[in-house]
Amino acid sequence: MIDSTVRVRIARPSRDLAAAERFYVGGLGLDVLWRSTERVSGEHDLLMVGPPGGAWHFELTHDPERPLEPTPTVDDLFVVYLGAPVDEALVARLEAAGGTRVEAHNPYWEEFGVTVADPDGYRLVLCSRTWGA
């Protein structure tokens, strides 16, 4: 079984790692945990973002030799449980960092949060509720 201390990595392709970094770091406030710093033929360019010391992180990948087009659906979600009303200043910062506020596909997320598409079209939900496992 997987317990709560296991490290988790979520990987997604990106058209533009600099744009993804602006959104997730400059907009959402995550930290850059690691990035590839030089182009190595045959390898993906990588950007890893997340909270310092957290048990999870996003790995955003780009392969300039064989680009993969991101294929998000309206229900591919990264949900952040804020436990408080969504601060419109945060939404504005995400929009200024390349995000687009969109209507949620699931009415639950529309009722309890704000949905913002990242530069690749994947959706971030800022949820006003808390999560209790």
N, CA, C and O atoms as a printed pandas DataFrame, in Angstrom:
     atom_number atom_name residue_name chain_id  residue_number  x_coord  y_coord  z_coord
0              1         N          MET        A               1    0.836   -1.196    0.000
1              2        CA          MET        A               1    0.000    0.000    0.000
2              3         C          MET        A               1    0.875    1.251    0.000
3              4         O          MET        A               1    2.006    1.243    0.485
4              5         N          ILE        A               2    0.338    2.287   -0.539
5              6        CA          ILE        A               2    1.029    3.570   -0.550
6              7         C          ILE        A               2    0.577    4.353    0.674
7              8         O          ILE        A               2   -0.620    4.562    0.869
8              9         N          ASP        A               3    1.524    4.787    1.499
9             10        CA          ASP        A               3    1.144    5.565    2.676
10            11         C          ASP        A               3    1.365    7.061    2.434
11            12         O          ASP        A               3    1.848    7.464    1.376
12            13         N          SER        A               4    1.010    7.857    3.409
13            14        CA          SER        A               4    1.021    9.312    3.245
14            15         C          SER        A               4    2.411    9.927    3.150
15            16         O          SER        A               4    2.531   11.107    2.820
16            17         N          THR        A               5    3.447    9.175    3.425
17            18        CA          THR        A               5    4.802    9.724    3.355
18            19         C          THR        A               5    5.495    9.446    2.025
19            20         O          THR        A               5    6.600    9.935    1.787
20            21         N          VAL        A               6    4.856    8.665    1.160
21            22        CA          VAL        A               6    5.446    8.334   -0.133
22            23         C          VAL        A               6    5.510    9.586   -1.003
23            24         O          VAL        A               6    4.553   10.358   -1.051
24            25         N          ARG        A               7    6.619    9.788   -1.679
25            26        CA          ARG        A               7    6.786   10.927   -2.583
26            27         C          ARG        A               7    5.985   10.682   -3.855
27            28         O          ARG        A               7    5.956    9.567   -4.376
28            29         N          VAL        A               8    5.338   11.724   -4.347
29            30        CA          VAL        A               8    4.511   11.626   -5.547
30            31         C          VAL        A               8    4.982   12.657   -6.562
31            32         O          VAL        A               8    5.210   13.818   -6.220
32            33         N          ARG        A               9    5.126   12.230   -7.810
33            34        CA          ARG        A               9    5.468   13.119   -8.915
34            35         C          ARG        A               9    4.361   13.013   -9.949
35            36         O          ARG        A               9    3.975   11.915  -10.351
36            37         N          ILE        A              10    3.858   14.152  -10.372
37            38        CA          ILE        A              10    2.871   14.216  -11.436
38            39         C          ILE        A              10    3.581   14.842  -12.623
39            40         O          ILE        A              10    4.130   15.937  -12.502
40            41         N          ALA        A              11    3.583   14.168  -13.767
41            42        CA          ALA        A              11    4.300   14.664  -14.941
42            43         C          ALA        A              11    3.314   15.016  -16.043
43            44         O          ALA        A              11    2.351   14.293  -16.299
44            45         N          ARG        A              12    3.580   16.144  -16.687
45            46        CA          ARG        A              12    2.771   16.607  -17.804
46            47         C          ARG        A              12    3.675   17.208  -18.872
47            48         O          ARG        A              12    4.708   17.798  -18.558
48            49         N          PRO        A              13    3.282   17.056  -20.137
49            50        CA          PRO        A              13    4.039   17.724  -21.192
50            51         C          PRO        A              13    3.689   19.209  -21.226
51            52         O          PRO        A              13    2.604   19.618  -20.812
52            53         N          SER        A              14    4.618   19.994  -21.721
53            54        CA          SER        A              14    4.389   21.426  -21.871
54            55         C          SER        A              14    4.966   21.885  -23.203
55            56         O          SER        A              14    6.019   21.414  -23.632
56            57         N          ARG        A              15    4.271   22.802  -23.845
57            58        CA          ARG        A              15    4.788   23.402  -25.076
58            59         C          ARG        A              15    5.945   24.343  -24.781
59            60         O          ARG        A              15    6.850   24.508  -25.598
60            61         N          ASP        A              16    5.905   24.965  -23.587
61            62        CA          ASP        A              16    6.821   26.058  -23.261
62            63         C          ASP        A              16    7.087   26.052  -21.760
63            64         O          ASP        A              16    6.251   26.498  -20.975
64            65         N          LEU        A              17    8.248   25.547  -21.366
65            66        CA          LEU        A              17    8.555   25.447  -19.935
66            67         C          LEU        A              17    8.675   26.811  -19.268
67            68         O          LEU        A              17    8.351   26.944  -18.088
68            69         N          ALA        A              18    9.128   27.817  -19.989
69            70        CA          ALA        A              18    9.218   29.161  -19.398
70            71         C          ALA        A              18    7.820   29.688  -19.077
71            72         O          ALA        A              18    7.617   30.299  -18.028
72            73         N          ALA        A              19    6.861   29.460  -19.963
73            74        CA          ALA        A              19    5.480   29.889  -19.712
74            75         C          ALA        A              19    4.886   29.117  -18.539
75            76         O          ALA        A              19    4.183   29.692  -17.709
76            77         N          ALA        A              20    5.165   27.820  -18.469
77            78        CA          ALA        A              20    4.682   27.007  -17.347
78            79         C          ALA        A              20    5.279   27.499  -16.032
79            80         O          ALA        A              20    4.591   27.556  -15.012
80            81         N          GLU        A              21    6.564   27.855  -16.064
81            82        CA          GLU        A              21    7.210   28.370  -14.847
82            83         C          GLU        A              21    6.579   29.696  -14.414
83            84         O          GLU        A              21    6.342   29.904  -13.224
84            85         N          ARG        A              22    6.311   30.570  -15.340
85            86        CA          ARG        A              22    5.658   31.845  -14.982
86            87         C          ARG        A              22    4.324   31.589  -14.284
87            88         O          ARG        A              22    3.991   32.254  -13.303
88            89         N          PHE        A              23    3.563   30.620  -14.797
89            90        CA          PHE        A              23    2.244   30.329  -14.235
90            91         C          PHE        A              23    2.348   29.682  -12.850
91            92         O          PHE        A              23    1.759   30.174  -11.887
92            93         N          TYR        A              24    3.095   28.582  -12.752
93            94        CA          TYR        A              24    3.123   27.816  -11.497
94            95         C          TYR        A              24    4.010   28.434  -10.417
95            96         O          TYR        A              24    3.735   28.271   -9.229
96            97         N          VAL        A              25    5.057   29.133  -10.809
97            98        CA          VAL        A              25    5.950   29.758   -9.829
98            99         C          VAL        A              25    5.537   31.208   -9.603
99           100         O          VAL        A              25    5.221   31.594   -8.477
100          101         N          GLY        A              26    5.538   32.009  -10.655
101          102        CA          GLY        A              26    5.184   33.415  -10.512
102          103         C          GLY        A              26    3.723   33.632  -10.159
103          104         O          GLY        A              26    3.397   34.537   -9.391
104          105         N          GLY        A              27    2.835   32.807  -10.717
105          106        CA          GLY        A              27    1.411   32.970  -10.472
106          107         C          GLY        A              27    0.927   32.267   -9.214
107          108         O          GLY        A              27    0.373   32.899   -8.314
108          109         N          LEU        A              28    1.139   30.951   -9.156
109          110        CA          LEU        A              28    0.620   30.161   -8.034
110          111         C          LEU        A              28    1.502   30.264   -6.796
111          112         O          LEU        A              28    1.011   30.150   -5.673
112          113         N          GLY        A              29    2.795   30.479   -6.993
113          114        CA          GLY        A              29    3.677   30.630   -5.836
114          115         C          GLY        A              29    4.451   29.382   -5.462
115          116         O          GLY        A              29    5.042   29.328   -4.384
116          117         N          LEU        A              30    4.464   28.362   -6.339
117          118        CA          LEU        A              30    5.291   27.191   -6.072
118          119         C          LEU        A              30    6.756   27.548   -6.302
119          120         O          LEU        A              30    7.060   28.576   -6.907
120          121         N          ASP        A              31    7.649   26.713   -5.827
121          122        CA          ASP        A              31    9.081   26.920   -6.019
122          123         C          ASP        A              31    9.597   26.023   -7.139
123          124         O          ASP        A              31    9.039   24.958   -7.401
124          125         N          VAL        A              32   10.657   26.459   -7.791
125          126        CA          VAL        A              32   11.379   25.587   -8.714
126          127         C          VAL        A              32   12.226   24.666   -7.843
127          128         O          VAL        A              32   13.108   25.123   -7.116
128          129         N          LEU        A              33   11.954   23.372   -7.921
129          130        CA          LEU        A              33   12.698   22.393   -7.139
130          131         C          LEU        A              33   13.891   21.858   -7.920
131          132         O          LEU        A              33   14.907   21.481   -7.336
132          133         N          TRP        A              34   13.760   21.827   -9.252
133          134        CA          TRP        A              34   14.854   21.374  -10.108
134          135         C          TRP        A              34   14.498   21.691  -11.544
135          136         O          TRP        A              34   13.322   21.722  -11.908
136          137         N          ARG        A              35   15.505   21.926  -12.357
137          138        CA          ARG        A              35   15.295   22.102  -13.800
138          139         C          ARG        A              35   16.537   21.633  -14.522
139          140         O          ARG        A              35   17.645   21.693  -13.990
140          141         N          SER        A              36   16.336   21.162  -15.749
141          142        CA          SER        A              36   17.504   20.855  -16.573
142          143         C          SER        A              36   18.078   22.191  -17.005
143          144         O          SER        A              36   17.341   23.119  -17.336
144          145         N          THR        A              37   19.396   22.279  -17.000
145          146        CA          THR        A              37   20.030   23.564  -17.299
146          147         C          THR        A              37   20.738   23.574  -18.635
147          148         O          THR        A              37   21.173   24.630  -19.096
148          149         N          GLU        A              38   20.861   22.417  -19.266
149          150        CA          GLU        A              38   21.481   22.403  -20.588
150          151         C          GLU        A              38   20.744   21.406  -21.464
151          152         O          GLU        A              38   20.199   20.417  -20.975
152          153         N          ARG        A              39   20.734   21.666  -22.730
153          154        CA          ARG        A              39   20.065   20.815  -23.711
154          155         C          ARG        A              39   20.952   19.611  -23.970
155          156         O          ARG        A              39   22.101   19.762  -24.384
156          157         N          VAL        A              40   20.423   18.408  -23.729
157          158        CA          VAL        A              40   21.131   17.165  -23.986
158          159         C          VAL        A              40   20.343   16.411  -25.043
159          160         O          VAL        A              40   19.187   16.054  -24.818
160          161         N          SER        A              41   20.949   16.170  -26.177
161          162        CA          SER        A              41   20.278   15.479  -27.268
162          163         C          SER        A              41   19.733   14.135  -26.793
163          164         O          SER        A              41   20.426   13.364  -26.130
164          165         N          GLY        A              42   18.485   13.876  -27.144
165          166        CA          GLY        A              42   17.851   12.616  -26.768
166          167         C          GLY        A              42   17.175   12.642  -25.416
167          168         O          GLY        A              42   16.515   11.672  -25.044
168          169         N          GLU        A              43   17.321   13.728  -24.668
169          170        CA          GLU        A              43   16.689   13.826  -23.355
170          171         C          GLU        A              43   15.671   14.948  -23.341
171          172         O          GLU        A              43   15.769   15.909  -24.103
172          173         N          HIS        A              44   14.691   14.810  -22.462
173          174        CA          HIS        A              44   13.674   15.843  -22.292
174          175         C          HIS        A              44   14.233   17.012  -21.485
175          176         O          HIS        A              44   15.092   16.819  -20.623
176          177         N          ASP        A              45   13.752   18.215  -21.760
177          178        CA          ASP        A              45   13.972   19.348  -20.873
178          179         C          ASP        A              45   12.960   19.208  -19.747
179          180         O          ASP        A              45   11.808   18.846  -19.988
180          181         N          LEU        A              46   13.379   19.492  -18.521
181          182        CA          LEU        A              46   12.522   19.278  -17.358
182          183         C          LEU        A              46   12.447   20.512  -16.482
183          184         O          LEU        A              46   13.409   21.270  -16.359
184          185         N          LEU        A              47   11.289   20.697  -15.878
185          186        CA          LEU        A              47   11.073   21.708  -14.852
186          187         C          LEU        A              47   10.240   21.045  -13.766
187          188         O          LEU        A              47    9.137   20.568  -14.033
188          189         N          MET        A              48   10.763   21.012  -12.538
189          190        CA          MET        A              48   10.018   20.447  -11.415
190          191         C          MET        A              48    9.663   21.563  -10.460
191          192         O          MET        A              48   10.530   22.307  -10.003
192          193         N          VAL        A              49    8.365   21.674  -10.158
193          194        CA          VAL        A              49    7.879   22.717   -9.262
194          195         C          VAL        A              49    7.044   22.082   -8.154
195          196         O          VAL        A              49    6.435   21.028   -8.338
196          197         N          GLY        A              50    7.030   22.742   -7.013
197          198        CA          GLY        A              50    6.235   22.253   -5.883
198          199         C          GLY        A              50    6.560   23.044   -4.643
199          200         O          GLY        A              50    7.334   24.001   -4.685
200          201         N          PRO        A              51    5.963   22.639   -3.533
201          202        CA          PRO        A              51    6.278   23.308   -2.265
202          203         C          PRO        A              51    7.587   22.751   -1.704
203          204         O          PRO        A              51    7.801   21.540   -1.751
204          205         N          PRO        A              52    8.460   23.601   -1.177
205          206        CA          PRO        A              52    9.704   23.103   -0.587
206          207         C          PRO        A              52    9.388   22.101    0.531
207          208         O          PRO        A              52    8.566   22.377    1.405
208          209         N          GLY        A              53   10.039   20.952    0.494
209          210        CA          GLY        A              53    9.835   19.950    1.533
210          211         C          GLY        A              53    8.546   19.159    1.399
211          212         O          GLY        A              53    8.252   18.312    2.242
212          213         N          GLY        A              54    7.777   19.420    0.361
213          214        CA          GLY        A              54    6.510   18.715    0.176
214          215         C          GLY        A              54    6.724   17.282   -0.275
215          216         O          GLY        A              54    7.816   16.907   -0.703
216          217         N          ALA        A              55    5.670   16.486   -0.174
217          218        CA          ALA        A              55    5.733   15.084   -0.574
218          219         C          ALA        A              55    5.303   14.907   -2.027
219          220         O          ALA        A              55    5.131   13.775   -2.480
220          221         N          TRP        A              56    5.127   15.998   -2.762
221          222        CA          TRP        A              56    4.707   15.913   -4.167
222          223         C          TRP        A              56    5.347   17.029   -4.961
223          224         O          TRP        A              56    5.786   18.034   -4.401
224          225         N          HIS        A              57    5.397   16.850   -6.269
225          226        CA          HIS        A              57    5.801   17.928   -7.164
226          227         C          HIS        A              57    5.310   17.639   -8.575
227          228         O          HIS        A              57    5.022   16.497   -8.935
228          229         N          PHE        A              58    5.224   18.699   -9.358
229          230        CA          PHE        A              58    4.918   18.612  -10.778
230          231         C          PHE        A              58    6.226   18.528  -11.545
231          232         O          PHE        A              58    7.173   19.263  -11.268
232          233         N          GLU        A              59    6.263   17.630  -12.503
233          234        CA          GLU        A              59    7.365   17.584  -13.449
234          235         C          GLU        A              59    6.778   17.979  -14.794
235          236         O          GLU        A              59    5.923   17.279  -15.337
236          237         N          LEU        A              60    7.231   19.081  -15.319
237          238        CA          LEU        A              60    6.785   19.548  -16.628
238          239         C          LEU        A              60    7.885   19.218  -17.618
239          240         O          LEU        A              60    9.050   19.544  -17.391
240          241         N          THR        A              61    7.519   18.574  -18.712
241          242        CA          THR        A              61    8.507   18.085  -19.661
242          243         C          THR        A              61    8.313   18.701  -21.037
243          244         O          THR        A              61    7.206   19.064  -21.434
244          245         N          HIS        A              62    9.431   18.807  -21.752
245          246        CA          HIS        A              62    9.383   19.257  -23.140
246          247         C          HIS        A              62   10.508   18.542  -23.895
247          248         O          HIS        A              62   11.660   18.537  -23.463
248          249         N          ASP        A              63   10.152   17.946  -25.016
249          250        CA          ASP        A              63   11.130   17.265  -25.861
250          251         C          ASP        A              63   11.204   18.013  -27.182
251          252         O          ASP        A              63   10.368   17.795  -28.058
252          253         N          PRO        A              64   12.194   18.895  -27.343
253          254        CA          PRO        A              64   12.266   19.688  -28.567
254          255         C          PRO        A              64   12.529   18.859  -29.822
255          256         O          PRO        A              64   12.232   19.304  -30.930
256          257         N          GLU        A              65   13.084   17.659  -29.657
257          258        CA          GLU        A              65   13.356   16.811  -30.821
258          259         C          GLU        A              65   12.106   16.063  -31.293
259          260         O          GLU        A              65   11.958   15.780  -32.481
260          261         N          ARG        A              66   11.228   15.753  -30.371
261          262        CA          ARG        A              66    9.966   15.071  -30.683
262          263         C          ARG        A              66    8.867   15.696  -29.822
263          264         O          ARG        A              66    8.395   15.070  -28.872
264          265         N          PRO        A              67    8.458   16.923  -30.147
265          266        CA          PRO        A              67    7.478   17.615  -29.317
266          267         C          PRO        A              67    6.183   16.818  -29.183
267          268         O          PRO        A              67    5.690   16.220  -30.139
268          269         N          LEU        A              68    5.658   16.833  -27.977
269          270        CA          LEU        A              68    4.393   16.181  -27.670
270          271         C          LEU        A              68    3.385   17.276  -27.347
271          272         O          LEU        A              68    3.596   18.073  -26.433
272          273         N          GLU        A              69    2.316   17.312  -28.085
273          274        CA          GLU        A              69    1.287   18.320  -27.859
274          275         C          GLU        A              69    0.472   17.947  -26.619
275          276         O          GLU        A              69   -0.072   16.844  -26.566
276          277         N          PRO        A              70    0.370   18.831  -25.617
277          278        CA          PRO        A              70   -0.480   18.551  -24.466
278          279         C          PRO        A              70   -1.924   18.328  -24.929
279          280         O          PRO        A              70   -2.399   18.988  -25.852
280          281         N          THR        A              71   -2.605   17.399  -24.281
281          282        CA          THR        A              71   -3.988   17.083  -24.654
282          283         C          THR        A              71   -4.904   17.106  -23.430
283          284         O          THR        A              71   -5.521   16.093  -23.102
284          285         N          PRO        A              72   -4.996   18.240  -22.762
285          286        CA          PRO        A              72   -5.850   18.299  -21.578
286          287         C          PRO        A              72   -7.324   18.215  -21.949
287          288         O          PRO        A              72   -7.739   18.647  -23.024
288          289         N          THR        A              73   -8.102   17.648  -21.036
289          290        CA          THR        A              73   -9.558   17.683  -21.169
290          291         C          THR        A              73  -10.092   18.642  -20.116
291          292         O          THR        A              73   -9.338   19.117  -19.266
292          293         N          VAL        A              74  -11.374   18.925  -20.166
293          294        CA          VAL        A              74  -11.977   19.849  -19.201
294          295         C          VAL        A              74  -12.009   19.260  -17.791
295          296         O          VAL        A              74  -12.302   19.966  -16.827
296          297         N          ASP        A              75  -11.705   17.961  -17.675
297          298        CA          ASP        A              75  -11.725   17.334  -16.357
298          299         C          ASP        A              75  -10.335   16.862  -15.908
299          300         O          ASP        A              75  -10.236   16.093  -14.951
300          301         N          ASP        A              76   -9.255   17.307  -16.580
301          302        CA          ASP        A              76   -7.888   17.097  -16.094
302          303         C          ASP        A              76   -7.597   18.240  -15.135
303          304         O          ASP        A              76   -7.325   19.362  -15.559
304          305         N          LEU        A              77   -7.657   17.949  -13.838
305          306        CA          LEU        A              77   -7.608   19.004  -12.829
306          307         C          LEU        A              77   -6.442   18.827  -11.862
307          308         O          LEU        A              77   -6.071   17.708  -11.509
308          309         N          PHE        A              78   -5.881   19.941  -11.448
309          310        CA          PHE        A              78   -4.962   20.024  -10.322
310          311         C          PHE        A              78   -5.712   20.877   -9.307
311          312         O          PHE        A              78   -5.875   22.080   -9.511
312          313         N          VAL        A              79   -6.166   20.273   -8.224
313          314        CA          VAL        A              79   -7.006   20.959   -7.246
314          315         C          VAL        A              79   -6.165   21.326   -6.028
315          316         O          VAL        A              79   -5.470   20.486   -5.457
316          317         N          VAL        A              80   -6.244   22.595   -5.644
317          318        CA          VAL        A              80   -5.575   23.085   -4.438
318          319         C          VAL        A              80   -6.667   23.495   -3.458
319          320         O          VAL        A              80   -7.458   24.397   -3.736
320          321         N          TYR        A              81   -6.702   22.818   -2.301
321          322        CA          TYR        A              81   -7.694   23.115   -1.264
322          323         C          TYR        A              81   -7.165   24.232   -0.374
323          324         O          TYR        A              81   -6.251   24.021    0.423
324          325         N          LEU        A              82   -7.740   25.411   -0.516
325          326        CA          LEU        A              82   -7.266   26.585    0.209
326          327         C          LEU        A              82   -7.834   26.690    1.616
327          328         O          LEU        A              82   -7.195   27.259    2.501
328          329         N          GLY        A              83   -9.027   26.149    1.830
329          330        CA          GLY        A              83   -9.656   26.253    3.145
330          331         C          GLY        A              83  -10.102   27.664    3.475
331          332         O          GLY        A              83  -10.311   27.993    4.643
332          333         N          ALA        A              84  -10.251   28.503    2.453
333          334        CA          ALA        A              84  -10.668   29.898    2.621
334          335         C          ALA        A              84  -11.191   30.380    1.273
335          336         O          ALA        A              84  -10.916   29.763    0.244
336          337         N          PRO        A              85  -11.938   31.471    1.271
337          338        CA          PRO        A              85  -12.390   32.008   -0.014
338          339         C          PRO        A              85  -11.205   32.289   -0.936
339          340         O          PRO        A              85  -10.124   32.669   -0.486
340          341         N          VAL        A              86  -11.430   32.096   -2.217
341          342        CA          VAL        A              86  -10.368   32.321   -3.202
342          343         C          VAL        A              86  -10.084   33.818   -3.293
343          344         O          VAL        A              86  -10.990   34.621   -3.517
344          345         N          ASP        A              87   -8.828   34.176   -3.119
345          346        CA          ASP        A              87   -8.392   35.567   -3.186
346          347         C          ASP        A              87   -8.341   35.992   -4.658
347          348         O          ASP        A              87   -7.614   35.396   -5.454
348          349         N          GLU        A              88   -9.097   36.998   -5.007
349          350        CA          GLU        A              88   -9.118   37.472   -6.392
350          351         C          GLU        A              88   -7.752   37.989   -6.836
351          352         O          GLU        A              88   -7.451   37.990   -8.030
352          353         N          ALA        A              89   -6.925   38.428   -5.890
353          354        CA          ALA        A              89   -5.569   38.861   -6.243
354          355         C          ALA        A              89   -4.748   37.676   -6.745
355          356         O          ALA        A              89   -3.918   37.837   -7.640
356          357         N          LEU        A              90   -4.967   36.492   -6.184
357          358        CA          LEU        A              90   -4.286   35.290   -6.654
358          359         C          LEU        A              90   -4.751   34.946   -8.071
359          360         O          LEU        A              90   -3.934   34.613   -8.930
360          361         N          VAL        A              91   -6.047   35.026   -8.311
361          362        CA          VAL        A              91   -6.583   34.753   -9.649
362          363         C          VAL        A              91   -6.001   35.750  -10.651
363          364         O          VAL        A              91   -5.606   35.365  -11.752
364          365         N          ALA        A              92   -5.949   37.007  -10.279
365          366        CA          ALA        A              92   -5.383   38.038  -11.160
366          367         C          ALA        A              92   -3.908   37.763  -11.437
367          368         O          ALA        A              92   -3.441   37.963  -12.558
368          369         N          ARG        A              93   -3.163   37.300  -10.412
369          370        CA          ARG        A              93   -1.744   36.986  -10.596
370          371         C          ARG        A              93   -1.579   35.807  -11.562
371          372         O          ARG        A              93   -0.679   35.813  -12.403
372          373         N          LEU        A              94   -2.451   34.796  -11.441
373          374        CA          LEU        A              94   -2.403   33.649  -12.358
374          375         C          LEU        A              94   -2.729   34.071  -13.781
375          376         O          LEU        A              94   -2.111   33.584  -14.728
376          377         N          GLU        A              95   -3.690   34.967  -13.942
377          378        CA          GLU        A              95   -4.031   35.464  -15.279
378          379         C          GLU        A              95   -2.875   36.281  -15.856
379          380         O          GLU        A              95   -2.558   36.155  -17.038
380          381         N          ALA        A              96   -2.251   37.107  -15.037
381          382        CA          ALA        A              96   -1.112   37.904  -15.497
382          383         C          ALA        A              96    0.073   37.014  -15.859
383          384         O          ALA        A              96    0.926   37.398  -16.659
384          385         N          ALA        A              97    0.120   35.815  -15.260
385          386        CA          ALA        A              97    1.207   34.869  -15.517
386          387         C          ALA        A              97    0.869   33.900  -16.649
387          388         O          ALA        A              97    1.549   32.887  -16.818
388          389         N          GLY        A              98   -0.172   34.200  -17.424
389          390        CA          GLY        A              98   -0.478   33.389  -18.601
390          391         C          GLY        A              98   -1.666   32.476  -18.477
391          392         O          GLY        A              98   -1.970   31.741  -19.417
392          393         N          GLY        A              99   -2.357   32.494  -17.344
393          394        CA          GLY        A              99   -3.533   31.654  -17.159
394          395         C          GLY        A              99   -4.792   32.312  -17.712
395          396         O          GLY        A              99   -4.824   33.513  -17.979
396          397         N          THR        A             100   -5.823   31.496  -17.875
397          398        CA          THR        A             100   -7.109   31.979  -18.354
398          399         C          THR        A             100   -8.199   31.443  -17.440
399          400         O          THR        A             100   -8.357   30.231  -17.299
400          401         N          ARG        A             101   -8.947   32.342  -16.822
401          402        CA          ARG        A             101  -10.065   31.901  -15.980
402          403         C          ARG        A             101  -11.122   31.268  -16.879
403          404         O          ARG        A             101  -11.517   31.851  -17.888
404          405         N          VAL        A             102  -11.580   30.061  -16.505
405          406        CA          VAL        A             102  -12.554   29.332  -17.300
406          407         C          VAL        A             102  -13.668   28.821  -16.396
407          408         O          VAL        A             102  -13.499   28.693  -15.184
408          409         N          GLU        A             103  -14.791   28.537  -17.002
409          410        CA          GLU        A             103  -15.890   27.925  -16.260
410          411         C          GLU        A             103  -15.559   26.458  -16.042
411          412         O          GLU        A             103  -15.065   25.784  -16.946
412          413         N          ALA        A             104  -15.831   25.969  -14.846
413          414        CA          ALA        A             104  -15.568   24.567  -14.534
414          415         C          ALA        A             104  -16.559   23.666  -15.264
415          416         O          ALA        A             104  -17.733   24.008  -15.404
416          417         N          HIS        A             105  -16.087   22.530  -15.720
417          418        CA          HIS        A             105  -16.950   21.539  -16.356
418          419         C          HIS        A             105  -17.905   20.930  -15.322
419          420         O          HIS        A             105  -19.085   20.719  -15.601
420          421         N          ASN        A             106  -17.379   20.654  -14.131
421          422        CA          ASN        A             106  -18.165   20.083  -13.042
422          423         C          ASN        A             106  -18.707   21.228  -12.187
423          424         O          ASN        A             106  -17.922   22.021  -11.667
424          425         N          PRO        A             107  -20.024   21.335  -12.029
425          426        CA          PRO        A             107  -20.603   22.441  -11.255
426          427         C          PRO        A             107  -20.105   22.513   -9.808
427          428         O          PRO        A             107  -20.136   23.583   -9.199
428          429         N          TYR        A             108  -19.649   21.393   -9.255
429          430        CA          TYR        A             108  -19.112   21.385   -7.895
430          431         C          TYR        A             108  -17.957   22.372   -7.776
431          432         O          TYR        A             108  -17.891   23.146   -6.821
432          433         N          TRP        A             109  -17.035   22.342   -8.760
433          434        CA          TRP        A             109  -15.866   23.224   -8.703
434          435         C          TRP        A             109  -16.261   24.673   -8.947
435          436         O          TRP        A             109  -15.605   25.585   -8.445
436          437         N          GLU        A             110  -17.309   24.890   -9.700
437          438        CA          GLU        A             110  -17.797   26.253   -9.928
438          439         C          GLU        A             110  -18.392   26.818   -8.633
439          440         O          GLU        A             110  -18.239   28.002   -8.333
440          441         N          GLU        A             111  -19.073   25.949   -7.871
441          442        CA          GLU        A             111  -19.687   26.382   -6.609
442          443         C          GLU        A             111  -18.643   26.639   -5.523
443          444         O          GLU        A             111  -18.779   27.575   -4.735
444          445         N          PHE        A             112  -17.614   25.817   -5.484
445          446        CA          PHE        A             112  -16.648   25.889   -4.386
446          447         C          PHE        A             112  -15.262   26.363   -4.788
447          448         O          PHE        A             112  -14.296   26.125   -4.063
448          449         N          GLY        A             113  -15.149   27.024   -5.920
449          450        CA          GLY        A             113  -13.819   27.482   -6.283
450          451         C          GLY        A             113  -13.773   28.263   -7.571
451          452         O          GLY        A             113  -14.793   28.693   -8.109
452          453         N          VAL        A             114  -12.563   28.430   -8.045
453          454        CA          VAL        A             114  -12.276   29.146   -9.286
454          455         C          VAL        A             114  -11.359   28.245  -10.111
455          456         O          VAL        A             114  -10.421   27.649   -9.583
456          457         N          THR        A             115  -11.638   28.151  -11.405
457          458        CA          THR        A             115  -10.834   27.317  -12.292
458          459         C          THR        A             115  -10.058   28.215  -13.250
459          460         O          THR        A             115  -10.615   29.123  -13.867
460          461         N          VAL        A             116   -8.752   27.938  -13.359
461          462        CA          VAL        A             116   -7.871   28.701  -14.235
462          463         C          VAL        A             116   -7.097   27.714  -15.105
463          464         O          VAL        A             116   -6.457   26.797  -14.590
464          465         N          ALA        A             117   -7.156   27.900  -16.415
465          466        CA          ALA        A             117   -6.381   27.053  -17.324
466          467         C          ALA        A             117   -4.953   27.572  -17.389
467          468         O          ALA        A             117   -4.726   28.776  -17.507
468          469         N          ASP        A             118   -3.986   26.652  -17.311
469          470        CA          ASP        A             118   -2.583   27.056  -17.425
470          471         C          ASP        A             118   -2.239   27.291  -18.900
471          472         O          ASP        A             118   -3.090   27.055  -19.758
472          473         N          PRO        A             119   -1.038   27.740  -19.223
473          474        CA          PRO        A             119   -0.704   28.050  -20.619
474          475         C          PRO        A             119   -0.829   26.866  -21.582
475          476         O          PRO        A             119   -0.945   27.068  -22.791
476          477         N          ASP        A             120   -0.808   25.639  -21.066
477          478        CA          ASP        A             120   -0.980   24.464  -21.917
478          479         C          ASP        A             120   -2.420   23.975  -21.960
479          480         O          ASP        A             120   -2.723   23.007  -22.657
480          481         N          GLY        A             121   -3.317   24.639  -21.218
481          482        CA          GLY        A             121   -4.727   24.259  -21.225
482          483         C          GLY        A             121   -5.150   23.339  -20.097
483          484         O          GLY        A             121   -6.337   23.036  -19.969
484          485         N          TYR        A             122   -4.198   22.878  -19.262
485          486        CA          TYR        A             122   -4.563   22.074  -18.102
486          487         C          TYR        A             122   -5.198   22.985  -17.061
487          488         O          TYR        A             122   -4.855   24.164  -16.965
488          489         N          ARG        A             123   -6.124   22.434  -16.282
489          490        CA          ARG        A             123   -6.898   23.254  -15.368
490          491         C          ARG        A             123   -6.444   23.137  -13.919
491          492         O          ARG        A             123   -6.236   22.046  -13.389
492          493         N          LEU        A             124   -6.299   24.296  -13.307
493          494        CA          LEU        A             124   -6.004   24.439  -11.895
494          495         C          LEU        A             124   -7.295   24.895  -11.223
495          496         O          LEU        A             124   -7.906   25.876  -11.647
496          497         N          VAL        A             125   -7.712   24.181  -10.170
497          498        CA          VAL        A             125   -8.883   24.589   -9.393
498          499         C          VAL        A             125   -8.403   25.084   -8.046
499          500         O          VAL        A             125   -7.729   24.365   -7.309
500          501         N          LEU        A             126   -8.756   26.320   -7.731
501          502        CA          LEU        A             126   -8.506   26.872   -6.402
502          503         C          LEU        A             126   -9.801   26.668   -5.631
503          504         O          LEU        A             126  -10.790   27.360   -5.876
504          505         N          CYS        A             127   -9.796   25.724   -4.705
505          506        CA          CYS        A             127  -11.014   25.332   -3.997
506          507         C          CYS        A             127  -11.061   25.997   -2.622
507          508         O          CYS        A             127  -10.075   25.992   -1.885
508          509         N          SER        A             128  -12.202   26.562   -2.294
509          510        CA          SER        A             128  -12.367   27.246   -1.020
510          511         C          SER        A             128  -12.550   26.282    0.147
511          512         O          SER        A             128  -12.468   26.693    1.304
512          513         N          ARG        A             129  -12.789   25.042   -0.135
513          514        CA          ARG        A             129  -13.016   24.040    0.915
514          515         C          ARG        A             129  -11.698   23.476    1.425
515          516         O          ARG        A             129  -10.630   23.783    0.894
516          517         N          THR        A             130  -11.784   22.662    2.446
517          518        CA          THR        A             130  -10.628   21.935    2.953
518          519         C          THR        A             130  -10.778   20.479    2.570
519          520         O          THR        A             130  -11.863   20.016    2.218
520          521         N          TRP        A             131   -9.679   19.776    2.644
521          522        CA          TRP        A             131   -9.716   18.347    2.356
522          523         C          TRP        A             131   -9.427   17.598    3.649
523          524         O          TRP        A             131   -8.401   17.826    4.289
524          525         N          GLY        A             132  -10.312   16.725    4.023
525          526        CA          GLY        A             132  -10.092   15.880    5.188
526          527         C          GLY        A             132  -10.165   14.435    4.760
527          528         O          GLY        A             132  -11.239   13.930    4.435
528          529         N          ALA        A             133   -9.047   13.778    4.759
529          530        CA          ALA        A             133   -9.014   12.384    4.285
530          531         C          ALA        A             133   -9.705   11.460    5.241
531          532         O          ALA        A             133   -9.769   10.255    4.998
